[in-house]
């Protein structure tokens, strides 16, 4: 298997080249787009069975003492991520054939999707932080291409630019962090910088803290943590399967994976981990509150993703990377399911996304209702579902670490998750019908991936918790958790009680004369609802404090440098001098023979004088 690792990213790249270079019929383009990820999944299973395996492909570059090779490695951590990326990614590709079949950019869509998969696989498999950064930048580019896929609509193009520019801010931190990593370890290869592998000890110092902090800035960009979370909700502008791929299997999990990969660095800088934990808790809670007030079905799920990413980072910050990565796995199941289920609803209603114009779809779309409800139960952390196991592990880690305040805040975020999930399901699938569209059921290509993901969302946690955790512990170590009879039981009972209360509140929200509706009618309730609906005016604050000053500075620089210095002074002055010289030289040239003869004699005398002076010098 070690000789075939290079094929895992290469197969999706071949699909990209096929659809980018050839104008294939839609059927052939869809098959070419799905074949690469499916074959990569089969190879990933082999890599998982034989991990750890590595393969140096070629020497990339050398600069003085720095030497970087294009080497791939599938250890316990990367092989789990490989299965998630290729497995869930393949299901999304299959779903896309049915979802995008009427789109004129069908081949271009699959080309971008395959390039996205290639970039993410390079990120995951790279055995050096430089190669990881190559894939990191690749997924950023592909997110821009896919979010703005329908670029003829200006809002979609703007959403793509917002994602790209916001991520560039984080990527600058990542790049500076790489420089610090080089200074700390003297190498950029993961296998040589990990003290457990290299047989050395990492002594904490200022550069190690700077490296950890700067890398976390990069993670905040890719994984949408405060204050760089603003791009992810607007990423809904792309096709719904793109949203599923970005939110579930690829880009947004890159930051969590990177921090888990660099766990040995963060173990040496506990102060940075405390900051990571604080940001993660704030992100999880704030995004859950915002999700409660959104009316676009995809934006509810988008803010849910931001909140769940906060849970993943909280697990990593609590020194339990296995719990954080396990939540990455379970979240991939139920969030891909929810986005694809939302896509089936939008597809059935002819593009409608406002949940206030839905209702009663459970009777018209029973299959979609069933699978969406399965994903909603897993997201809400219902007992025995996938989300129940992974969320509880993170909460246990927070409590065992002694972060009691963070534990209660994350428990509140989990309760809010149950509330907005219940609100979403009730509003879309139950109650009276508010839509006036002809509803058509999804076809086989949409239904099969939904059913597979529904099964994983319901049973994946129970089946995979101990195998995956034990597997990841070989690389990431054991987390600071209590046993199942102590901390685990208390956490499970707490989440169950809070979840049931929040679910009941979500049901009561739809009772016309219920106490919750009455409270929302008060000035305080209306104000809080308005605050959450407008996303706490974060975008408006950024517009005033960041975007407007940058735009004004850019305008001033353009006027001073381009218009005044370049156009007026440099280019304009050269033109004016040339014009003036031409005007002066034109004066003696009147067109008469006498003046021409005089000019000739004056010029000849001038040349003669210059020669005499030169000879006598």
CORPE-V670095 format. One record per backbone hydrogen bond with DSSP energy under -0.5 kcal/mol. CO is the residue of the C=O (numbers start at 0). NH is the residue of the N-H. Records with the same first field share a line. If there is no record, write none. Layout:
# CORPE-V670095
CO: NH  NH
This chain:
# CORPE-V670095
0: 3
3: 6  7
4: 7  8
5: 9
6: 10
7: 11
8: 12
9: 13
10: 14
11: 15
12: 16
13: 17
14: 18
15: 19
16: 20
17: 21
21: 23
24: 28
25: 29
26: 30
27: 31
28: 32
29: 33
30: 34
31: 35
32: 36
33: 37
34: 38
35: 39
36: 40
37: 41
38: 42
39: 43
40: 44
41: 45
42: 46
43: 47
44: 48
45: 49
46: 50
52: 73
54: 56  71
57: 69
60: 67
62: 65
64: 66
65: 62
67: 59  60
68: 70
69: 56  57
70: 126
71: 54
72: 74
73: 51  52
74: 78
75: 79
76: 80
77: 81
78: 82
79: 83
80: 84
81: 85
82: 86
83: 87  88
84: 88
85: 89
86: 90
87: 91
88: 92
89: 93
90: 94
91: 95
92: 96
93: 96  97
94: 98
95: 99
97: 100
99: 102
102: 105
104: 108
105: 109
106: 110
107: 111
108: 112
109: 113
110: 114
111: 115
112: 116
113: 117
114: 118
115: 119
116: 120
117: 121
118: 122
119: 123
120: 124
121: 125
124: 72
126: 189  190
127: 131
128: 132
129: 133
130: 134
131: 135
132: 136
133: 137
134: 138
135: 139
136: 140
137: 141
138: 142
139: 143
140: 144
141: 145
142: 146
143: 147
145: 148
148: 150
149: 152
151: 153
152: 155  156
153: 157
154: 158
155: 159
156: 160
157: 161
158: 162
159: 163
160: 164
161: 165
162: 166
163: 167
164: 168
165: 169
166: 170
167: 171
168: 172
169: 173
170: 174
171: 175
172: 176
173: 177
174: 178
175: 179
176: 180
177: 181
178: 182
179: 183
180: 184  185
181: 185
187: 128
188: 191  192
189: 193
192: 194
193: 196  197
194: 198  199
200: 202
201: 203
204: 208
205: 209
206: 210
207: 211
208: 212
209: 213
210: 214
211: 215
212: 216
213: 217
214: 218
215: 219
216: 220
217: 221
218: 222
219: 224
220: 223
224: 227
228: 231  232
229: 233
230: 234
231: 234
232: 235
233: 236
234: 237
238: 241  242
239: 243
240: 244
241: 245
242: 246
243: 247  248
244: 248  249
245: 251
249: 252
250: 253
252: 256
253: 257
254: 258
255: 259
256: 260
257: 261
259: 262
261: 264  265
262: 266
263: 267
264: 267
265: 268
268: 271  272
269: 273
270: 274
271: 275
272: 276
273: 277
274: 278
275: 279
276: 280
277: 281
278: 282
279: 283
280: 284
281: 285
282: 286
283: 287
284: 288
285: 289
286: 290
287: 291
289: 292
290: 293
294: 296  354
295: 299
296: 300
297: 301
298: 302
299: 303
300: 304
301: 305
302: 306
303: 307
304: 308
305: 309
306: 310
307: 311
308: 312
309: 313
310: 314
311: 315
312: 316
313: 317
314: 319
315: 318
317: 479
319: 323
320: 324
321: 325
322: 326
323: 327
324: 328
325: 329
326: 330
327: 331
328: 332
329: 333
330: 334
331: 335
332: 336
333: 337
334: 338
335: 339
336: 340
337: 341
338: 342
339: 343
340: 344
341: 345
342: 346
343: 347
344: 348
345: 350  351
346: 349
347: 439
352: 296  354
353: 356
354: 357
359: 362  363
360: 364
364: 368
365: 369
366: 370
367: 371
368: 372
369: 373
370: 374
371: 375
372: 376
373: 377
374: 378
375: 379
376: 380  381
377: 380
381: 384
384: 388
385: 389
386: 390
387: 391
388: 392
389: 393
390: 394
391: 395
392: 396
393: 397
394: 398
395: 399
396: 400
397: 401  402
398: 401
401: 403
402: 406
403: 407
404: 408
405: 409
406: 410
407: 411
408: 412
409: 413
410: 414
411: 415
412: 416
413: 417
414: 418
415: 419
416: 420
417: 421
418: 422
419: 423
420: 424
421: 425
422: 426
423: 427
424: 428  429
425: 429
427: 358  360
428: 361
429: 359
436: 438
442: 445  446
443: 447
444: 448
445: 449
446: 450
447: 451
448: 452
449: 453
450: 454
451: 455
452: 456
453: 457
454: 458
455: 459
456: 385
458: 462
459: 463
460: 464
463: 467  468
464: 468
465: 469
466: 470
467: 471
468: 472
469: 473
470: 473
471: 474  475
472: 476
478: 480
482: 485  487
485: 489
486: 490
487: 491
488: 492
489: 493
490: 494
491: 495
492: 496
493: 497
494: 498
495: 499
496: 500
497: 501
498: 502
499: 503
500: 504
501: 505
502: 506
503: 507
504: 508
506: 509
507: 510
509: 511
510: 513
513: 517
514: 518
515: 519
516: 520
517: 520
518: 521  524
521: 525
522: 526
523: 527
524: 528
525: 529
526: 530
527: 531
528: 532
529: 533
530: 535
531: 534
533: 536
534: 537
536: 540
537: 541
538: 542
539: 543
540: 544
541: 545  546
542: 547
545: 549
546: 550
547: 551
548: 552
549: 553
550: 554
551: 555
552: 556
553: 557
554: 558
555: 559
556: 560  561
557: 561  562
558: 563
559: 564
560: 565
561: 566
562: 567
563: 568
564: 569
565: 570
566: 571
568: 572
569: 573
570: 574
571: 575
572: 576
573: 577
574: 578
575: 579
576: 580
577: 581
578: 582
579: 583
580: 584
581: 585
582: 586
583: 586  587
585: 588
587: 589
591: 595
592: 596
593: 597
594: 598
595: 599
596: 600
597: 601
598: 602
599: 603
600: 604
601: 605
602: 606
603: 607
604: 608
605: 609
606: 610
607: 611
608: 612
609: 613
610: 614
611: 615
612: 616
